[in-house]
Amino acid sequence: MARKETDGNISARKKASAKNREFAVVAYSFLALFVGMMGYFIYFQVVLSEDFINNPYNKRQEIFQEKIVRGTIYSADKEILAETVTDADGKETRRYPYDNLFAHAVGYANHGKTGLESFANFNLLRSNISTPEKIAGELSAVKNPGDNVVTTLSVALQQTAFDAIGAFRGAVVVMEPKTGKILAMVSKPDYNPNTVSEDWALLTAEDNDKSQLLNRATQGLYPPGSTFKILTTLEYIREHPADYESYQYNCTGDFASGNAKIHCYGGTRHGSVDLKSSFARSCNTSYASLGLTLDLNRFKSLCDEMLFNSALPIDLLYNKSSFVLSPNDADSAVMETSIGQGKTLVTPLHMALITSAIANDGVLMKPYVIDHIENANGSTVEQNKPAVFLQLITQEEAVILQDFMHAVVSDGTGKKLKDQIYDAYGKTGSAEYSTGADSSHSWFVGYAKMEGKEDIAVSVIVERSGSGSEYAVPIAKEIFEVYFQN
């Protein structure tokens, strides 16, 4: 009898234990669900909330606009780039004191939103004044002032780049390689953000071929021309680490493979060249010949590593650059791609990032246009700081490319930058997009340094102009002179 009671007790304990486990499973499941929901809530508040608020379909923006006066956008030296002006009747107007000068970088907010007006929208419609000030404003039915955005943009450099492009179409990006700060961003043709509403029909007309609303600096996709030889050179060095310095080629002005033929720009015959002089003098035939020896799978991987076909680390609206060469392509495609023609397309911003990484010993810093956010009283609310995005290439590779880019200035197509108060490095390019007169876009990408100043990198494209040395290099020179002399 005692034995049966013991078995019964054991059976009861087992049943109780099973129920306890079931309760524990349910309890822990609810706890895990709760923790997960709290984690997502925190993540949403910290990471995603600004994206949702900045969404143009979010009705909360209208609520903010009813209670807050849109904040001011400043240059790095605290010049007003965009502000809200309120007249005697309480009507608010967004005003852009520099008219067309910062059109694409700052954008507009009176016919939709673009540029900084778009991606900094959350900050401009948020007020971080003190609680007593907010209460006083609400009690008196007065809108509270929104926070202000202080950018990294330099009025002097922006004006210099803007004037230097002149009547040409094109774009310029200027940035600090060691910090990622974007100092200037110009796109032409431009528009006046003060009159966007009045000009909207003209700006968006089907027969308007100027595309003034397009930010060519971040959205313009161009054949890179000889600036792409930076990547072709890097791939060759990676495949020939021990003997790339022994490379030799005899340039006669043209090179053929099958039915495909490549010419050097202007029919120039460079004679005997090694890899560095091929780069410095921008010898197309040398690079066409060299390109046929490359492992195209590895070349594709290199370009992917260099952010082709990839997202770029910036908040401004941009287009992805593209590289599509494959081992199945004909020799003509390989030769054209190796000299920056073919189907390869790139934005001026992307070339600025690649150049900055080379200047910064292979390290690509995350580019940014907003230095800090401050409230209406001038107190800093948020501060952006330089941040590493990735090690784009090794330091050893960067040093080699720095040497090659210096040769472009000392003994190549960038000689107009030689013997200045600064030391310049770069690569010119002439990207053919059609046949006939004015059939080339002019490129220059490079950087300059001088003791006591931060290095700066530039990316310049001048559409339908000619050679990079003739049109793009002088623009870079003007930017370097203004920066280093001031």
C-alpha positions as a Python dict, from the first residue, in 0.01 Angstrom:
ca = {
    (1, 'M'): (0, 0, 0),
    (2, 'A'): (283, 240, 86),
    (3, 'R'): (445, 153, -245),
    (4, 'K'): (131, 255, -441),
    (5, 'E'): (110, 585, -249),
    (6, 'T'): (469, 657, -338),
    (7, 'D'): (402, 589, -704),
    (8, 'G'): (100, 814, -687),
    (9, 'N'): (301, 1091, -530),
    (10, 'I'): (566, 1052, -799),
    (11, 'S'): (300, 1062, -1071),
    (12, 'A'): (145, 1376, -918),
    (13, 'R'): (483, 1543, -894),
    (14, 'K'): (551, 1460, -1261),
    (15, 'K'): (220, 1609, -1367),
    (16, 'A'): (285, 1919, -1158),
    (17, 'S'): (634, 1948, -1303),
    (18, 'A'): (499, 1916, -1658),
    (19, 'K'): (243, 2191, -1589),
    (20, 'N'): (515, 2409, -1439),
    (21, 'R'): (724, 2362, -1752),
    (22, 'E'): (428, 2457, -1968),
    (23, 'F'): (370, 2769, -1759),
    (24, 'A'): (743, 2847, -1776),
    (25, 'V'): (749, 2808, -2156),
    (26, 'V'): (448, 3038, -2193),
    (27, 'A'): (590, 3291, -1944),
    (28, 'Y'): (933, 3299, -2105),
    (29, 'S'): (778, 3319, -2452),
    (30, 'F'): (578, 3625, -2348),
    (31, 'L'): (887, 3771, -2180),
    (32, 'A'): (1094, 3717, -2496),
    (33, 'L'): (818, 3872, -2704),
    (34, 'F'): (799, 4169, -2468),
    (35, 'V'): (1178, 4219, -2471),
    (36, 'G'): (1179, 4191, -2851),
    (37, 'M'): (901, 4448, -2883),
    (38, 'M'): (1078, 4684, -2644),
    (39, 'G'): (1403, 4637, -2835),
    (40, 'Y'): (1233, 4715, -3165),
    (41, 'F'): (1058, 5015, -3010),
    (42, 'I'): (1393, 5153, -2893),
    (43, 'Y'): (1551, 5076, -3233),
    (44, 'F'): (1262, 5251, -3407),
    (45, 'Q'): (1293, 5559, -3187),
    (46, 'V'): (1672, 5582, -3221),
    (47, 'V'): (1731, 5464, -3579),
    (48, 'L'): (1414, 5461, -3787),
    (49, 'S'): (1201, 5744, -3651),
    (50, 'E'): (1370, 6018, -3854),
    (51, 'D'): (1329, 5817, -4175),
    (52, 'F'): (958, 5774, -4110),
    (53, 'I'): (910, 6139, -4018),
    (54, 'N'): (1106, 6252, -4324),
    (55, 'N'): (886, 6040, -4550),
    (56, 'P'): (686, 6288, -4763),
    (57, 'Y'): (370, 6081, -4709),
    (58, 'N'): (391, 6113, -4330),
    (59, 'K'): (112, 6344, -4213),
    (60, 'R'): (305, 6424, -3893),
    (61, 'Q'): (508, 6672, -4097),
    (62, 'E'): (197, 6885, -4137),
    (63, 'I'): (146, 6880, -3760),
    (64, 'F'): (506, 6990, -3702),
    (65, 'Q'): (471, 7269, -3958),
    (66, 'E'): (167, 7402, -3774),
    (67, 'K'): (358, 7431, -3447),
    (68, 'I'): (718, 7498, -3549),
    (69, 'V'): (888, 7755, -3774),
    (70, 'R'): (1123, 7566, -4006),
    (71, 'G'): (1483, 7609, -3895),
    (72, 'T'): (1770, 7777, -4078),
    (73, 'I'): (2041, 7607, -4285),
    (74, 'Y'): (2388, 7758, -4251),
    (75, 'S'): (2720, 7718, -4430),
    (76, 'A'): (3026, 7608, -4233),
    (77, 'D'): (3110, 7974, -4171),
    (78, 'K'): (2752, 8049, -4054),
    (79, 'E'): (2628, 8222, -4369),
    (80, 'I'): (2254, 8167, -4415),
    (81, 'L'): (2179, 7927, -4699),
    (82, 'A'): (1807, 7882, -4631),
    (83, 'E'): (1573, 8050, -4385),
    (84, 'T'): (1204, 8105, -4313),
    (85, 'V'): (1081, 8462, -4337),
    (86, 'T'): (745, 8555, -4180),
    (87, 'D'): (561, 8867, -4298),
    (88, 'A'): (323, 9089, -4100),
    (89, 'D'): (28, 8866, -4185),
    (90, 'G'): (205, 8558, -4051),
    (91, 'K'): (271, 8411, -4397),
    (92, 'E'): (589, 8206, -4404),
    (93, 'T'): (822, 8201, -4706),
    (94, 'R'): (1133, 7991, -4747),
    (95, 'R'): (1416, 8218, -4865),
    (96, 'Y'): (1748, 8121, -5022),
    (97, 'P'): (1987, 8420, -5003),
    (98, 'Y'): (2240, 8271, -5248),
    (99, 'D'): (1979, 8196, -5515),
    (100, 'N'): (2123, 7932, -5753),
    (101, 'L'): (2459, 7883, -5582),
    (102, 'F'): (2359, 7603, -5341),
    (103, 'A'): (2054, 7488, -5538),
    (104, 'H'): (2131, 7115, -5549),
    (105, 'A'): (2315, 7072, -5219),
    (106, 'V'): (2063, 7265, -5007),
    (107, 'G'): (1764, 7190, -5229),
    (108, 'Y'): (1422, 7345, -5194),
    (109, 'A'): (1121, 7305, -4963),
    (110, 'N'): (849, 7500, -5138),
    (111, 'H'): (749, 7248, -5408),
    (112, 'G'): (827, 6919, -5246),
    (113, 'K'): (1169, 6879, -5085),
    (114, 'T'): (1517, 6793, -5211),
    (115, 'G'): (1876, 6807, -5087),
    (116, 'L'): (1936, 6909, -4728),
    (117, 'E'): (1581, 7041, -4708),
    (118, 'S'): (1468, 6682, -4755),
    (119, 'F'): (1701, 6462, -4551),
    (120, 'A'): (1738, 6717, -4268),
    (121, 'N'): (1363, 6779, -4261),
    (122, 'F'): (1320, 6612, -3920),
    (123, 'N'): (1586, 6836, -3766),
    (124, 'L'): (1447, 7156, -3916),
    (125, 'L'): (1096, 7079, -3786),
    (126, 'R'): (1209, 6982, -3436),
    (127, 'S'): (1247, 7241, -3161),
    (128, 'N'): (1500, 7192, -2882),
    (129, 'I'): (1446, 7519, -2699),
    (130, 'S'): (1380, 7492, -2325),
    (131, 'T'): (1049, 7362, -2192),
    (132, 'P'): (949, 7700, -2038),
    (133, 'E'): (1010, 7864, -2378),
    (134, 'K'): (795, 7603, -2551),
    (135, 'I'): (512, 7647, -2299),
    (136, 'A'): (530, 8025, -2331),
    (137, 'G'): (508, 7998, -2708),
    (138, 'E'): (211, 7762, -2697),
    (139, 'L'): (25, 7981, -2445),
    (140, 'S'): (75, 8287, -2665),
    (141, 'A'): (-18, 8092, -2982),
    (142, 'V'): (327, 8160, -3129),
    (143, 'K'): (515, 7893, -3322),
    (144, 'N'): (832, 7765, -3161),
    (145, 'P'): (1155, 7804, -3364),
    (146, 'G'): (1290, 7487, -3523),
    (147, 'D'): (1645, 7363, -3488),
    (148, 'N'): (1913, 7493, -3725),
    (149, 'V'): (2140, 7286, -3949),
    (150, 'V'): (2505, 7392, -3976),
    (151, 'T'): (2663, 7233, -4281),
    (152, 'T'): (3022, 7157, -4383),
    (153, 'L'): (2979, 7362, -4702),
    (154, 'S'): (3217, 7650, -4772),
    (155, 'V'): (3069, 7955, -4946),
    (156, 'A'): (3410, 8048, -5092),
    (157, 'L'): (3475, 7704, -5242),
    (158, 'Q'): (3116, 7669, -5363),
    (159, 'Q'): (3136, 8007, -5536),
    (160, 'T'): (3474, 7923, -5688),
    (161, 'A'): (3355, 7592, -5831),
    (162, 'F'): (3029, 7748, -5950),
    (163, 'D'): (3208, 8031, -6133),
    (164, 'A'): (3479, 7804, -6272),
    (165, 'I'): (3232, 7575, -6450),
    (166, 'G'): (3076, 7884, -6603),
    (167, 'A'): (2824, 7817, -6877),
    (168, 'F'): (2922, 7451, -6915),
    (169, 'R'): (2715, 7164, -6786),
    (170, 'G'): (2890, 6955, -6525),
    (171, 'A'): (2957, 6900, -6157),
    (172, 'V'): (3216, 6946, -5884),
    (173, 'V'): (3256, 6773, -5548),
    (174, 'V'): (3514, 6892, -5294),
    (175, 'M'): (3580, 6703, -4971),
    (176, 'E'): (3832, 6644, -4695),
    (177, 'P'): (3981, 6294, -4726),
    (178, 'K'): (4073, 6267, -4357),
    (179, 'T'): (3731, 6368, -4223),
    (180, 'G'): (3475, 6299, -4496),
    (181, 'K'): (3343, 6656, -4483),
    (182, 'I'): (3195, 6771, -4813),
    (183, 'L'): (3312, 7129, -4862),
    (184, 'A'): (3142, 7206, -5193),
    (185, 'M'): (2893, 7041, -5426),
    (186, 'V'): (2800, 7214, -5751),
    (187, 'S'): (2581, 7096, -6037),
    (188, 'K'): (2504, 7280, -6360),
    (189, 'P'): (2268, 7369, -6522),
    (190, 'D'): (2112, 7501, -6203),
    (191, 'Y'): (1790, 7667, -6093),
    (192, 'N'): (1675, 7925, -5841),
    (193, 'P'): (1511, 7756, -5539),
    (194, 'N'): (1335, 8085, -5460),
    (195, 'T'): (1125, 8052, -5775),
    (196, 'V'): (1080, 7677, -5806),
    (197, 'S'): (701, 7697, -5783),
    (198, 'E'): (677, 7964, -6051),
    (199, 'D'): (929, 7784, -6275),
    (200, 'W'): (800, 7431, -6217),
    (201, 'A'): (626, 7391, -6553),
    (202, 'L'): (940, 7499, -6738),
    (203, 'L'): (1175, 7291, -6522),
    (204, 'T'): (972, 6973, -6576),
    (205, 'A'): (866, 7028, -6939),
    (206, 'E'): (914, 6726, -7167),
    (207, 'D'): (1113, 6929, -7420),
    (208, 'N'): (1350, 7065, -7153),
    (209, 'D'): (1682, 6886, -7211),
    (210, 'K'): (1877, 7075, -6944),
    (211, 'S'): (1766, 6862, -6647),
    (212, 'Q'): (1826, 7150, -6404),
    (213, 'L'): (1667, 6962, -6115),
    (214, 'L'): (1911, 6672, -6151),
    (215, 'N'): (2201, 6689, -5906),
    (216, 'R'): (2475, 6585, -6147),
    (217, 'A'): (2725, 6559, -5860),
    (218, 'T'): (2540, 6265, -5701),
    (219, 'Q'): (2296, 6149, -5970),
    (220, 'G'): (2478, 6215, -6297),
    (221, 'L'): (2608, 5890, -6447),
    (222, 'Y'): (2901, 5934, -6684),
    (223, 'P'): (3163, 5718, -6854),
    (224, 'P'): (3468, 5777, -6632),
    (225, 'G'): (3718, 5805, -6915),
    (226, 'S'): (4080, 5777, -6816),
    (227, 'T'): (4006, 5843, -6448),
    (228, 'F'): (3902, 5476, -6446),
    (229, 'K'): (4264, 5383, -6519),
    (230, 'I'): (4311, 5418, -6143),
    (231, 'L'): (4116, 5094, -6103),
    (232, 'T'): (4269, 4922, -6407),
    (233, 'T'): (4614, 5005, -6269),
    (234, 'L'): (4524, 4871, -5926),
    (235, 'E'): (4397, 4544, -6072),
    (236, 'Y'): (4716, 4498, -6276),
    (237, 'I'): (4929, 4564, -5966),
    (238, 'R'): (4727, 4310, -5765),
    (239, 'E'): (4780, 4048, -6034),
    (240, 'H'): (5151, 4135, -6071),
    (241, 'P'): (5265, 4239, -5722),
    (242, 'A'): (5626, 4137, -5779),
    (243, 'D'): (5688, 4264, -6132),
    (244, 'Y'): (5442, 4543, -6218),
    (245, 'E'): (5736, 4787, -6226),
    (246, 'S'): (5884, 4583, -6512),
    (247, 'Y'): (5584, 4649, -6737),
    (248, 'Q'): (5682, 4786, -7079),
    (249, 'Y'): (5478, 4886, -7382),
    (250, 'N'): (5557, 5063, -7711),
    (251, 'C'): (5282, 5306, -7804),
    (252, 'T'): (5242, 5378, -8176),
    (253, 'G'): (4917, 5571, -8130),
    (254, 'D'): (4674, 5284, -8183),
    (255, 'F'): (4618, 4925, -8076),
    (256, 'A'): (4400, 4661, -8242),
    (257, 'S'): (4261, 4324, -8145),
    (258, 'G'): (4042, 4157, -8405),
    (259, 'N'): (3813, 4420, -8549),
    (260, 'A'): (3848, 4647, -8248),
    (261, 'K'): (4091, 4938, -8245),
    (262, 'I'): (4180, 5186, -7970),
    (263, 'H'): (4354, 5521, -8031),
    (264, 'C'): (4541, 5745, -7794),
    (265, 'Y'): (4375, 6083, -7740),
    (266, 'G'): (4452, 6317, -8028),
    (267, 'G'): (4649, 6043, -8205),
    (268, 'T'): (4947, 6091, -7971),
    (269, 'R'): (5233, 5841, -7996),
    (270, 'H'): (5382, 5794, -7652),
    (271, 'G'): (5663, 5557, -7756),
    (272, 'S'): (5814, 5330, -7491),
    (273, 'V'): (5629, 5354, -7161),
    (274, 'D'): (5626, 5166, -6831),
    (275, 'L'): (5316, 5139, -6609),
    (276, 'K'): (5368, 5470, -6429),
    (277, 'S'): (5433, 5670, -6746),
    (278, 'S'): (5136, 5497, -6916),
    (279, 'F'): (4926, 5627, -6628),
    (280, 'A'): (5083, 5974, -6616),
    (281, 'R'): (5048, 6032, -6991),
    (282, 'S'): (4713, 5852, -7006),
    (283, 'C'): (4819, 5613, -7282),
    (284, 'N'): (4498, 5447, -7406),
    (285, 'T'): (4669, 5185, -7620),
    (286, 'S'): (4887, 5069, -7332),
    (287, 'Y'): (4584, 5022, -7111),
    (288, 'A'): (4382, 4854, -7386),
    (289, 'S'): (4663, 4603, -7433),
    (290, 'L'): (4708, 4561, -7058),
    (291, 'G'): (4334, 4511, -7006),
    (292, 'L'): (4330, 4202, -7227),
    (293, 'T'): (4569, 4031, -6984),
    (294, 'L'): (4354, 4084, -6675),
    (295, 'D'): (4150, 3823, -6490),
    (296, 'L'): (3804, 3969, -6554),
    (297, 'N'): (3645, 3791, -6259),
    (298, 'R'): (3900, 3949, -6028),
    (299, 'F'): (3857, 4284, -6203),
    (300, 'K'): (3482, 4266, -6141),
    (301, 'S'): (3544, 4183, -5774),
    (302, 'L'): (3780, 4478, -5742),
    (303, 'C'): (3522, 4717, -5885),
    (304, 'D'): (3258, 4579, -5650),
    (305, 'E'): (3495, 4640, -5360),
    (306, 'M'): (3535, 4995, -5486),
    (307, 'L'): (3157, 5041, -5447),
    (308, 'F'): (3048, 4996, -5806),
    (309, 'N'): (2700, 4841, -5824),
    (310, 'S'): (2670, 4925, -5453),
    (311, 'A'): (2512, 5172, -5215),
    (312, 'L'): (2720, 5475, -5119),
    (313, 'P'): (2745, 5594, -4757),
    (314, 'I'): (2563, 5925, -4795),
    (315, 'D'): (2214, 6057, -4719),
    (316, 'L'): (2177, 6272, -5030),
    (317, 'L'): (1982, 6127, -5321),
    (318, 'Y'): (2226, 5952, -5559),
    (319, 'N'): (2253, 5693, -5835),
    (320, 'K'): (2466, 5381, -5812),
    (321, 'S'): (2768, 5356, -6038),
    (322, 'S'): (2778, 5048, -6261),
    (323, 'F'): (3044, 4806, -6385),
    (324, 'V'): (2922, 4514, -6596),
    (325, 'L'): (3226, 4360, -6768),
    (326, 'S'): (3233, 3978, -6770),
    (327, 'P'): (3467, 3703, -6905),
    (328, 'N'): (3221, 3637, -7188),
    (329, 'D'): (3256, 3988, -7332),
    (330, 'A'): (3441, 4051, -7656),
    (331, 'D'): (3793, 4198, -7667),
    (332, 'S'): (3645, 4529, -7780),
    (333, 'A'): (3443, 4557, -7457),
    (334, 'V'): (3746, 4466, -7245),
    (335, 'M'): (3966, 4721, -7420),
    (336, 'E'): (3705, 4997, -7395),
    (337, 'T'): (3632, 4924, -7030),
    (338, 'S'): (4001, 4924, -6939),
    (339, 'I'): (4033, 5286, -7055),
    (340, 'G'): (3709, 5399, -6890),
    (341, 'Q'): (3473, 5370, -7184),
    (342, 'G'): (3232, 5086, -7264),
    (343, 'K'): (2931, 5042, -7036),
    (344, 'T'): (3095, 5163, -6715),
    (345, 'L'): (2914, 5458, -6556),
    (346, 'V'): (3008, 5656, -6247),
    (347, 'T'): (2899, 5963, -6053),
    (348, 'P'): (3133, 6251, -5966),
    (349, 'L'): (3061, 6184, -5599),
    (350, 'H'): (3177, 5823, -5633),
    (351, 'M'): (3503, 5931, -5797),
    (352, 'A'): (3553, 6181, -5514),
    (353, 'L'): (3519, 5898, -5261),
    (354, 'I'): (3771, 5678, -5442),
    (355, 'T'): (4016, 5968, -5468),
    (356, 'S'): (3971, 6056, -5102),
    (357, 'A'): (4044, 5700, -4995),
    (358, 'I'): (4367, 5701, -5196),
    (359, 'A'): (4469, 6033, -5039),
    (360, 'N'): (4386, 5894, -4693),
    (361, 'D'): (4613, 5590, -4721),
    (362, 'G'): (4331, 5363, -4836),
    (363, 'V'): (4076, 5457, -4567),
    (364, 'L'): (3739, 5586, -4686),
    (365, 'M'): (3574, 5814, -4434),
    (366, 'K'): (3196, 5840, -4429),
    (367, 'P'): (3109, 6155, -4626),
    (368, 'Y'): (2881, 6404, -4455),
    (369, 'V'): (2730, 6746, -4526),
    (370, 'I'): (2585, 6830, -4182),
    (371, 'D'): (2843, 6937, -3924),
    (372, 'H'): (2601, 6981, -3636),
    (373, 'I'): (2248, 7064, -3533),
    (374, 'E'): (2184, 7351, -3294),
    (375, 'N'): (1872, 7492, -3133),
    (376, 'A'): (1744, 7845, -3194),
    (377, 'N'): (1964, 7973, -2909),
    (378, 'G'): (2280, 7836, -3067),
    (379, 'S'): (2335, 7540, -2834),
    (380, 'T'): (2455, 7221, -3005),
    (381, 'V'): (2198, 6943, -3007),
    (382, 'E'): (2379, 6689, -3227),
    (383, 'Q'): (2738, 6683, -3351),
    (384, 'N'): (2860, 6478, -3646),
    (385, 'K'): (3214, 6350, -3615),
    (386, 'P'): (3448, 6188, -3869),
    (387, 'A'): (3386, 5814, -3894),
    (388, 'V'): (3564, 5540, -4088),
    (389, 'F'): (3341, 5376, -4348),
    (390, 'L'): (3586, 5108, -4462),
    (391, 'Q'): (3942, 5032, -4565),
    (392, 'L'): (3885, 5061, -4939),
    (393, 'I'): (4238, 4954, -5039),
    (394, 'T'): (4552, 4868, -4845),
    (395, 'Q'): (4791, 5137, -4732),
    (396, 'E'): (5060, 4988, -4958),
    (397, 'E'): (4831, 5011, -5260),
    (398, 'A'): (4737, 5367, -5171),
    (399, 'V'): (5102, 5471, -5156),
    (400, 'I'): (5165, 5328, -5503),
    (401, 'L'): (4862, 5507, -5649),
    (402, 'Q'): (4964, 5830, -5474),
    (403, 'D'): (5301, 5802, -5651),
    (404, 'F'): (5133, 5741, -5986),
    (405, 'M'): (4892, 6034, -5936),
    (406, 'H'): (5182, 6259, -5844),
    (407, 'A'): (5350, 6163, -6173),
    (408, 'V'): (5041, 6286, -6359),
    (409, 'V'): (5114, 6635, -6223),
    (410, 'S'): (5496, 6625, -6238),
    (411, 'D'): (5533, 6466, -6582),
    (412, 'G'): (5193, 6399, -6735),
    (413, 'T'): (4855, 6537, -6834),
    (414, 'G'): (4809, 6737, -6512),
    (415, 'K'): (5114, 6965, -6549),
    (416, 'K'): (4904, 7278, -6500),
    (417, 'L'): (4902, 7188, -6129),
    (418, 'K'): (5280, 7166, -6108),
    (419, 'D'): (5499, 7404, -5904),
    (420, 'Q'): (5222, 7554, -5689),
    (421, 'I'): (5224, 7646, -5319),
    (422, 'Y'): (5057, 7306, -5261),
    (423, 'D'): (5151, 6958, -5376),
    (424, 'A'): (4894, 6812, -5617),
    (425, 'Y'): (4806, 6458, -5723),
    (426, 'G'): (4549, 6351, -5979),
    (427, 'K'): (4420, 6178, -6289),
    (428, 'T'): (4274, 6342, -6596),
    (429, 'G'): (4015, 6190, -6823),
    (430, 'S'): (3842, 6253, -7154),
    (431, 'A'): (3528, 6041, -7174),
    (432, 'E'): (3392, 6003, -7526),
    (433, 'Y'): (3013, 5982, -7540),
    (434, 'S'): (2960, 6034, -7916),
    (435, 'T'): (3143, 6118, -8236),
    (436, 'G'): (3212, 6459, -8383),
    (437, 'A'): (3297, 6794, -8229),
    (438, 'D'): (3269, 6834, -7851),
    (439, 'S'): (3228, 6457, -7818),
    (440, 'S'): (3412, 6422, -7487),
    (441, 'H'): (3339, 6497, -7124),
    (442, 'S'): (3635, 6645, -6941),
    (443, 'W'): (3734, 6483, -6611),
    (444, 'F'): (3979, 6548, -6333),
    (445, 'V'): (3997, 6371, -5998),
    (446, 'G'): (4270, 6443, -5752),
    (447, 'Y'): (4380, 6595, -5423),
    (448, 'A'): (4626, 6846, -5289),
    (449, 'K'): (4813, 6896, -4966),
    (450, 'M'): (5008, 7167, -4790),
    (451, 'E'): (5160, 7176, -4444),
    (452, 'G'): (4929, 7335, -4192),
    (453, 'K'): (4609, 7270, -4388),
    (454, 'E'): (4377, 6972, -4426),
    (455, 'D'): (4417, 6788, -4756),
    (456, 'I'): (4129, 6833, -4999),
    (457, 'A'): (4009, 6607, -5280),
    (458, 'V'): (3816, 6718, -5587),
    (459, 'S'): (3613, 6548, -5856),
    (460, 'V'): (3537, 6760, -6163),
    (461, 'I'): (3342, 6681, -6478),
    (462, 'V'): (3271, 6927, -6758),
    (463, 'E'): (3023, 6793, -7012),
    (464, 'R'): (3077, 6819, -7388),
    (465, 'S'): (3399, 7014, -7360),
    (466, 'G'): (3715, 6822, -7450),
    (467, 'S'): (4022, 6691, -7274),
    (468, 'G'): (4051, 6676, -6896),
    (469, 'S'): (4380, 6865, -6896),
    (470, 'E'): (4229, 7154, -7090),
    (471, 'Y'): (3896, 7203, -6910),
    (472, 'A'): (3870, 7010, -6581),
    (473, 'V'): (4224, 7065, -6448),
    (474, 'P'): (4195, 7449, -6450),
    (475, 'I'): (3877, 7422, -6243),
    (476, 'A'): (4055, 7206, -5987),
    (477, 'K'): (4343, 7454, -5987),
    (478, 'E'): (4112, 7744, -5902),
    (479, 'I'): (3959, 7546, -5616),
    (480, 'F'): (4301, 7449, -5478),
    (481, 'E'): (4425, 7809, -5499),
    (482, 'V'): (4127, 7953, -5311),
    (483, 'Y'): (4145, 7682, -5045),
    (484, 'F'): (4518, 7697, -4975),
    (485, 'Q'): (4557, 8074, -5008),
    (486, 'N'): (4278, 8132, -4754),
}
